[in-house]
Amino acid sequence: QLDRIIIHQQVELLEAILGTETSSKYEIKNHLGQRVYFAVEENDCFDRNLCSPIRSFTIRIADNLGREVITVNRPLRCNSCWFPCFLQEV
């Protein structure tokens, strides 16, 4: 049972050095700092670097045994990332 979670994004060395975005990875921890879940964002390089704040993505959350427990999808809600016309939904 979790009454509180802490989400910690893992920063990739390439991302820190070059300033480009890579696929995000997160550790989801309990209030004691123990990892209970691990999350990975899936999308392509174009979306991450050109449509960053409104990009589409899928986040897969797995437990410590690697079993997927949650999948979060956010589709792009406009025809072009250059002209966003809708609020994004998850």
C-alpha positions, -999 to +999 in steps of 0.1 A: +000+000+000+013+034-010+001+066+007+027+087-011+051+084-041+083+101-051+090+103-089+127+107-098+137+112-135+169+096-145+190+120-165+210+105-194+246+117-198+240+124-235+210+146-226+230+165-200+260+171-223+243+179-256+211+194-243+189+171-265+160+151-251+163+113-249+135+089-239+127+097-203+130+071-176+117+074-141+120+056-107+088+057-087+097+053-050+077+049-017+081+074+011+112+055+024+130+060-010+126+024-020+119+018-057+085+002-062+080+010-099+100+020-130+086+040-159+098+044-194+086+070-219+083+058-255+082+082-285+105+092-313+134+117-315+114+141-337+086+143-311+109+148-282+131+175-298+106+195-319+072+190-302+085+186-267+058+202-245+029+189-266+045+156-278+026+124-280+040+095-258+033+062-242+046+056-207+049+020-195+051+015-157+065-018-145+070-033-110+104-044-097+100-078-114+095-061-148+058-068-150+039-040-167+012-026-143+001+006-161+003+020-196-004+057-201-010+070-237-011+106-247-018+110-285-010+143-302-043+162-304-036+184-334-026+179-370+008+196-366+030+202-336+037+237-351+001+247-347-013+232-315-050+236-314-063+213-286-054+208-249-035+175-245-053+146-228-039+115-211 
